[in-house]
Amino acid sequence: MNNTKSHLLSWLGQRITAIIIAVLLPIHIIAIPFADKKISFSLVSERLSHTGWLIFDLLLLLCCVYHGLNGIYSISLDFNPDKKTTKALSLSFLILGITLSIYGILILWSFIR
């Protein structure tokens, strides 16, 4: 993939995840307080036992990880690092993103057992 196409996909991914986060985050923040229940482990566990909420939280998790790490990577490119540093940053953020995503998925998965 050439560099221009890669930057376009990164830019597009940033915008798409921003829209998804802007829609899902307020729902995530408001859903429990408006349920007039005290936030507890059992309440969160009950909520995540529903497939819809699990998918909702999983989508929010993946979008936030991508959006945050892609944003930091894009900011680091503003400093015009050399190609070796750019590749190292890219690989580091990819590994960190995969690690954070797997860790988050495992935490969400623990609620449905």
N, CA, C and O of each residue as an XYZ file, in Angstrom:
452
protein
N       0.857     -1.174      0.000
C       0.000      0.000      0.000
C       0.902      1.234      0.000
O       1.850      1.328      0.780
N       0.597      2.150     -0.864
C       1.437      3.350     -0.900
C       1.117      4.263      0.283
O       0.098      4.110      0.956
N       2.010      5.204      0.509
C       1.935      6.065      1.688
C       0.688      6.954      1.701
O       0.094      7.166      2.758
N       0.288      7.474      0.538
C      -0.873      8.357      0.458
C      -2.152      7.611      0.813
O      -2.997      8.129      1.542
N      -2.292      6.382      0.291
C      -3.479      5.584      0.586
C      -3.527      5.216      2.070
O      -4.597      5.194      2.677
N      -2.365      4.929      2.643
C      -2.283      4.600      4.066
C      -2.727      5.777      4.928
O      -3.463      5.602      5.899
N      -2.272      6.984      4.567
C      -2.668      8.175      5.329
C      -4.155      8.461      5.173
O      -4.807      8.904      6.119
N      -4.690      8.211      3.988
C      -6.117      8.430      3.758
C      -6.952      7.479      4.617
O      -7.935      7.896      5.230
N      -6.560      6.200      4.663
C      -7.297      5.228      5.471
C      -7.193      5.556      6.955
O      -8.164      5.399      7.695
N      -6.024      6.009      7.390
C      -5.836      6.412      8.782
C      -6.724      7.606      9.118
O      -7.373      7.629     10.165
N      -6.751      8.596      8.228
C      -7.583      9.786      8.410
C      -9.058      9.404      8.461
O      -9.800      9.873      9.324
N      -9.477      8.544      7.526
C     -10.870      8.114      7.470
C     -11.252      7.316      8.718
O     -12.327      7.515      9.283
N     -10.370      6.416      9.142
C     -10.619      5.646     10.356
C     -10.758      6.532     11.575
O     -11.581      6.265     12.450
N      -9.956      7.586     11.639
C     -10.019      8.526     12.762
C     -11.379      9.213     12.803
O     -11.966      9.375     13.873
N     -11.878      9.618     11.634
C     -13.169     10.313     11.575
C     -14.328      9.380     11.888
O     -15.257      9.754     12.603
N     -14.272      8.164     11.353
C     -15.354      7.198     11.595
C     -15.422      6.823     13.075
O     -16.505      6.784     13.660
N     -14.263      6.547     13.680
C     -14.274      6.201     15.105
C     -14.698      7.384     15.966
O     -15.312      7.192     17.016
N     -14.380      8.608     15.539
C     -14.816      9.795     16.292
C     -16.334      9.885     16.308
O     -16.925     10.197     17.342
N     -16.968      9.617     15.181
C     -18.431      9.658     15.115
C     -19.042      8.560     15.987
O     -19.999      8.801     16.722
N     -18.486      7.364     15.899
C     -19.002      6.253     16.704
C     -18.852      6.561     18.190
O     -19.781      6.334     18.965
N     -17.688      7.077     18.597
C     -17.464      7.420     20.005
C     -18.405      8.534     20.446
O     -18.933      8.497     21.557
N     -18.617      9.521     19.585
C     -19.509     10.637     19.930
C     -20.941     10.169     20.146
O     -21.681     10.790     20.909
N     -21.340      9.099     19.499
C     -22.692      8.564     19.674
C     -22.755      7.612     20.878
O     -23.676      7.694     21.690
N     -21.776      6.716     20.986
C     -21.837      5.671     22.014
C     -21.440      6.139     23.413
O     -22.011      5.673     24.399
N     -20.478      7.046     23.515
C     -19.991      7.449     24.836
C     -21.063      8.094     25.712
O     -21.162      7.746     26.889
N     -21.870      9.020     25.189
C     -22.933      9.570     26.044
C     -23.918      8.492     26.521
O     -24.383      8.532     27.660
N     -24.225      7.548     25.659
C     -25.119      6.452     26.060
C     -24.466      5.645     27.171
O     -25.119      5.294     28.154
N     -23.180      5.350     27.017
C     -22.440      4.585     28.020
C     -22.418      5.308     29.367
O     -22.576      4.683     30.416
N     -22.225      6.610     29.333
C     -22.131      7.391     30.564
C     -23.499      7.576     31.225
O     -23.596      7.572     32.453
N     -24.540      7.735     30.432
C     -25.863      8.069     30.959
C     -26.703      6.836     31.311
O     -27.585      6.929     32.165
N     -26.456      5.701     30.683
C     -27.334      4.534     30.821
C     -27.548      4.092     32.268
O     -28.691      3.881     32.673
N     -26.513      3.950     33.036
C     -26.666      3.439     34.402
C     -27.237      4.483     35.355
O     -28.144      4.148     36.116
N     -26.761      5.730     35.361
C     -27.346      6.702     36.302
C     -28.844      6.918     36.105
O     -29.563      7.159     37.075
N     -29.322      6.837     34.871
C     -30.748      7.013     34.650
C     -31.559      5.765     34.979
O     -32.789      5.794     34.953
N     -30.876      4.680     35.285
C     -31.569      3.463     35.703
C     -31.948      3.534     37.181
O     -32.578      2.614     37.703
N     -31.570      4.622     37.861
C     -31.846      4.839     39.289
C     -31.344      3.691     40.157
O     -31.980      3.310     41.140
N     -30.207      3.157     39.779
C     -29.586      2.099     40.570
C     -28.163      2.513     40.906
O     -27.514      3.239     40.153
N     -27.697      2.043     42.037
C     -26.329      2.324     42.442
C     -25.384      1.446     41.616
O     -25.628      0.251     41.447
N     -24.315      2.040     41.109
C     -23.363      1.283     40.296
C     -22.653      0.281     41.189
O     -22.060      0.644     42.205
N     -22.722     -0.979     40.798
C     -22.075     -2.054     41.544
C     -21.614     -3.120     40.560
O     -21.971     -3.097     39.382
N     -20.827     -4.042     41.059
C     -20.355     -5.135     40.214
C     -21.526     -5.947     39.677
O     -21.533     -6.335     38.508
N     -22.506     -6.201     40.521
C     -23.648     -7.013     40.078
C     -24.467     -6.295     39.009
O     -24.985     -6.939     38.097
N     -24.592     -4.972     39.105
C     -25.324     -4.216     38.097
C     -24.582     -4.265     36.753
O     -25.197     -4.473     35.707
N     -23.283     -4.074     36.790
C     -22.484     -4.134     35.564
C     -22.519     -5.541     34.985
O     -22.653     -5.716     33.774
N     -22.401     -6.530     35.838
C     -22.457     -7.922     35.397
C     -23.804     -8.249     34.764
O     -23.863     -8.929     33.740
N     -24.877     -7.770     35.366
C     -26.225     -7.988     34.810
C     -26.354     -7.322     33.444
O     -26.893     -7.910     32.507
N     -25.857     -6.098     33.339
C     -25.947     -5.370     32.073
C     -25.153     -6.072     30.978
O     -25.625     -6.187     29.846
N     -23.955     -6.541     31.306
C     -23.122     -7.195     30.305
C     -23.559     -8.622     29.991
O     -23.025     -9.240     29.071
N     -24.517     -9.149     30.740
C     -25.047    -10.473     30.408
C     -25.968    -10.400     29.193
O     -26.301    -11.433     28.612
N     -26.383     -9.198     28.802
C     -27.194     -8.999     27.609
C     -26.259     -8.806     26.409
O     -25.338     -7.992     26.460
N     -26.497     -9.542     25.358
C     -25.633     -9.514     24.178
C     -25.517     -8.114     23.587
O     -24.434     -7.713     23.161
N     -26.605     -7.374     23.555
C     -26.584     -6.023     22.988
C     -25.615     -5.110     23.709
O     -24.837     -4.399     23.072
N     -25.654     -5.124     25.039
C     -24.741     -4.278     25.815
C     -23.299     -4.742     25.654
O     -22.378     -3.925     25.621
N     -23.107     -6.047     25.554
C     -21.753     -6.577     25.384
C     -21.164     -6.107     24.052
O     -20.015     -5.667     23.999
N     -21.942     -6.202     22.990
C     -21.493     -5.733     21.675
C     -21.264     -4.224     21.703
O     -20.286     -3.729     21.143
N     -22.163     -3.503     22.350
C     -22.040     -2.054     22.504
C     -20.705     -1.699     23.158
O     -19.957     -0.870     22.639
N     -20.407     -2.328     24.301
C     -19.169     -2.027     25.024
C     -17.939     -2.477     24.250
O     -16.899     -1.820     24.295
N     -18.052     -3.587     23.547
C     -16.940     -4.071     22.735
C     -16.633     -3.093     21.597
O     -15.469     -2.791     21.337
N     -17.658     -2.606     20.930
C     -17.474     -1.630     19.857
C     -16.860     -0.340     20.395
O     -15.958      0.228     19.780
N     -17.350      0.117     21.538
C     -16.804      1.325     22.153
C     -15.337      1.127     22.526
O     -14.515      2.015     22.298
N     -15.012     -0.010     23.086
C     -13.629     -0.325     23.457
C     -12.712     -0.273     22.240
O     -11.683      0.403     22.266
N     -13.077     -0.978     21.180
C     -12.224     -1.054     19.997
C     -12.079      0.304     19.317
O     -10.996      0.655     18.849
N     -13.160      1.061     19.262
C     -13.090      2.403     18.661
C     -12.195      3.331     19.471
O     -11.414      4.093     18.901
N     -12.304      3.272     20.799
C     -11.480      4.139     21.651
C      -9.998      3.775     21.546
O      -9.145      4.662     21.500
N      -9.689      2.486     21.509
C      -8.292      2.070     21.382
C      -7.726      2.553     20.047
O      -6.646      3.142     20.002
N      -8.461      2.302     18.957
C      -7.982      2.736     17.638
C      -7.852      4.259     17.583
O      -6.821      4.782     17.162
N      -8.878      4.952     18.001
C      -8.909      6.412     17.903
C      -7.771      7.043     18.715
O      -7.080      7.941     18.234
N      -7.590      6.576     19.918
C      -6.546      7.137     20.782
C      -5.142      6.874     20.264
O      -4.326      7.792     20.174
N      -4.860      5.625     19.924
C      -3.511      5.295     19.471
C      -3.221      5.873     18.090
O      -2.096      6.299     17.826
N      -4.207      5.895     17.214
C      -4.008      6.489     15.899
C      -3.771      7.997     16.030
O      -2.971      8.565     15.288
N      -4.454      8.635     16.959
C      -4.244     10.059     17.193
C      -2.841     10.359     17.692
O      -2.197     11.298     17.224
N      -2.368      9.560     18.643
C      -1.007      9.757     19.163
C       0.022      9.491     18.061
O       1.015     10.210     17.946
N      -0.219      8.452     17.251
C       0.691      8.150     16.137
C       0.721      9.311     15.138
O       1.788      9.704     14.666
N      -0.447      9.849     14.823
C      -0.511     10.971     13.874
C       0.218     12.199     14.413
O       0.900     12.900     13.666
N       0.074     12.453     15.696
C       0.789     13.569     16.311
C       2.296     13.336     16.238
O       3.060     14.265     15.974
N       2.721     12.094     16.472
C       4.164     11.803     16.412
C       4.714     12.004     15.002
O       5.881     12.358     14.840
N       3.884     11.781     13.977
C       4.336     12.001     12.599
C       4.517     13.483     12.282
O       5.243     13.829     11.350
N       3.873     14.353     13.037
C       4.038     15.798     12.838
C       5.471     16.263     13.122
O       5.878     17.337     12.677
N       6.233     15.453     13.861
C       7.616     15.794     14.183
C       8.594     15.291     13.120
O       9.809     15.396     13.294
N       8.068     14.747     12.023
C       8.863     14.272     10.881
C      10.002     13.330     11.272
O      11.166     13.617     10.995
N       9.670     12.200     11.919
C      10.734     11.251     12.256
C      11.249     10.552     10.986
O      10.569     10.527      9.961
N      12.446      9.994     11.074
C      12.973      9.268      9.925
C      12.193      7.963      9.718
O      11.378      7.582     10.558
N      12.448      7.288      8.600
C      11.661      6.099      8.248
C      11.795      4.986      9.291
O      10.823      4.291      9.587
N      12.977      4.820      9.838
C      13.207      3.766     10.837
C      12.374      4.032     12.094
O      11.749      3.121     12.637
N      12.371      5.273     12.545
C      11.601      5.654     13.726
C      10.103      5.532     13.457
O       9.348      5.089     14.323
N       9.676      5.923     12.258
C       8.266      5.820     11.890
C       7.802      4.363     11.918
O       6.722      4.057     12.424
N       8.627      3.468     11.370
C       8.274      2.047     11.380
C       8.238      1.503     12.801
O       7.360      0.710     13.141
N       9.189      1.924     13.632
C       9.223      1.469     15.025
C       7.993      1.965     15.783
O       7.392      1.217     16.555
N       7.620      3.224     15.561
C       6.417      3.768     16.207
C       5.167      3.027     15.743
O       4.301      2.675     16.544
N       5.093      2.801     14.449
C       3.941      2.115     13.881
C       3.791      0.716     14.481
O       2.699      0.318     14.887
N       4.894     -0.017     14.530
C       4.857     -1.371     15.098
C       4.534     -1.333     16.588
O       3.772     -2.166     17.078
N       5.103     -0.384     17.303
C       4.846     -0.264     18.747
C       3.379      0.027     19.031
O       2.779     -0.593     19.909
N       2.794      0.978     18.283
C       1.380      1.306     18.486
C       0.471      0.148     18.062
O      -0.578     -0.071     18.668
N       0.870     -0.588     17.027
C       0.088     -1.751     16.604
C       0.078     -2.817     17.695
O      -0.975     -3.357     18.035
N       1.247     -3.113     18.238
C       1.344     -4.118     19.311
C       0.578     -3.658     20.550
O      -0.133     -4.447     21.171
N       0.722     -2.389     20.908
C       0.003     -1.852     22.067
C      -1.510     -1.910     21.845
O      -2.260     -2.273     22.751
N      -1.954     -1.554     20.642
C      -3.383     -1.599     20.328
C      -3.949     -3.003     20.400
O      -5.031     -3.216     20.948
N      -3.221     -3.958     19.851
C      -3.674     -5.357     19.905
C      -3.706     -5.843     21.351
O      -4.650     -6.516     21.765
N      -2.672     -5.501     22.114
C      -2.604     -5.913     23.526
C      -3.762     -5.322     24.329
O      -4.431     -6.040     25.072
N      -4.003     -4.018     24.182
C      -5.102     -3.378     24.914
C      -6.460     -3.945     24.494
O      -7.339     -4.136     25.334
N      -6.629     -4.210     23.207
C      -7.892     -4.759     22.717
C      -8.135     -6.156     23.271
O      -9.239     -6.463     23.721
N      -7.111     -7.000     23.241
C      -7.253     -8.367     23.771
C      -7.548     -8.323     25.267
O      -8.412     -9.052     25.754
N      -6.835     -7.471     25.990
C      -7.053     -7.349     27.436
C      -8.485     -6.888     27.727
O      -9.143     -7.436     28.612
N      -8.963     -5.896     26.996
C     -10.334     -5.411     27.183
C     -11.367     -6.464     26.830
O     -12.369     -6.615     27.529
N     -11.126     -7.196     25.746
C     -12.052     -8.264     25.345
C     -12.101     -9.354     26.408
O     -13.173     -9.868     26.727
N     -10.942     -9.706     26.955
C     -10.919    -10.729     28.008
C     -11.687    -10.265     29.249
O     -12.371    -11.064     29.888
N     -11.580     -9.001     29.585
C     -12.335     -8.481     30.732
C     -13.827     -8.544     30.448
O     -14.597     -8.995     31.297
N     -14.253     -8.097     29.258
C     -15.679     -8.168     28.911
C     -16.137     -9.619     28.844
O     -17.252     -9.934     29.261
N     -15.301    -10.497     28.331
C     -15.648    -11.911     28.196
C     -15.889    -12.554     29.567
O     -16.725    -13.447     29.705
N     -15.144    -12.088     30.577
C     -15.294    -12.670     31.913
C     -16.702    -12.449     32.490
O     -17.131    -13.186     33.377
N     -17.404    -11.451     31.992
C     -18.748    -11.180     32.492
C     -19.806    -12.114     31.910
O     -20.907    -12.203     32.454
N     -19.499    -12.807     30.826
C     -20.538    -13.652     30.218
C     -20.342    -15.122     30.543
O     -21.076    -15.962     30.021
N     -19.403    -15.450     31.364
C     -19.213    -16.858     31.744
C     -20.151    -17.256     32.838
O     -20.130    -18.404     33.282
